[in-house]
């Protein structure tokens, strides 16, 4: 019973994670406002206390100035004991009289430097507080102590530190969560590949049996297509089993690889969809992993067929853009994509089909950008007219050599 309650609580958090985020945000906001309010209250109280101290200080100086009696205790006990609050005695026009406390000067400052600094400080103090008159034409100018100034900005510094820490903690947590999900996903694909191994081996044996049986001549075309499908299943199984490993990237003829993928797709999609592979450079080579790149082409073409609802045309253009890059543009005549969705179509789970998983384009993006160090994006699209996806690969030349990817983007 207890486990069921815990499962329900977890389920609620999962399904209501949007609300939970807002609750956490509002709680953080309330704590922040409370912290600022409390600190500002302390600052106001300290301001009032310092104002009283300065008033007392000014009254003491006024008393000393108007009395010639021995007032050493007032001078030492009140005036000299001010070690925090910056004060300057000046006339109504801001000209310093030479009496000041708690004003710092640069090392080896001249009298002129001191005079200029005092004048500047007086002008700044005028903006903070009204000066207190001591005697005729003599005023005491003052500002907040260093402690009060630091306390005033303390909550903002505190909140900034908390914010930075929170962002870093969220980033680390989010990254670890994604990595964990990817590892689970990779483990699942490997297990799927392992489970598919036995029935595929059995199918291969049955096809060999049919090839050597009397029914071969009558059903040759069907058995050949079955053989192609089993070969494709073997390739898919190989792809799944390679998730989590480092694939080899080497020079491949782009036209030949795409043509092979298209030739397999044609008899397995709607007969009302035509696929045209156009290229004026059939000898163009790029750095790729053939098996994974074919997977990308298949995913994009299948998405295009779904977008066209089984009726339309797909055009594939291979362009040698420069000595460094090869472009592959895949254009369909489907329903198109709104500009605001250009980047979202690659997000995991994004799909317009009721029974879709929304993983095809996500896988394509990881394969191209993670393994091939290329790019894939929506190059152009217009609702009702169609969409063009562009793939950018590194061109191969005489200096290119095969290499292994040193990390697996599926586990990043």
Secondary structure, DSSP 4 states (H G I P E B T S, - for coil): -HHHHHHHHHHHHHHTHHHHHHHHHHHHHHHHHHHHHHHHHHHHHHHHHHHHHHHHHHHHHHHHHH--S--HHHIIIIITT--SS-EEEE-TT--EEEEEES----TT--HHHHHHHHHHHHHHHHHHS--EEEETTEEEEE---HHHHHHHHHHHHHHHHHHHHHHHHHHHHHHHHHHHHHHHHHHHHHHHHHHHHHHHHHHHHHHHHHHTSTTTTTTHHHHHHHHHHHHHHHHHHHHHHHTTS--EEEEEEHHHHHHHHHHHHHTTS-TTEEEEEEES-TT-EEEE-HHHHHHHHHHHHHHHHHHTTT-EEEEEEEEE-SSSEEEEEEEE-SS---GGGTTGGGSTT--SSTT--S-HHHHHHIIIIIIS--EEEEEEEETTTEEEEEEEEEBP-TT---EE-SS-GGG-
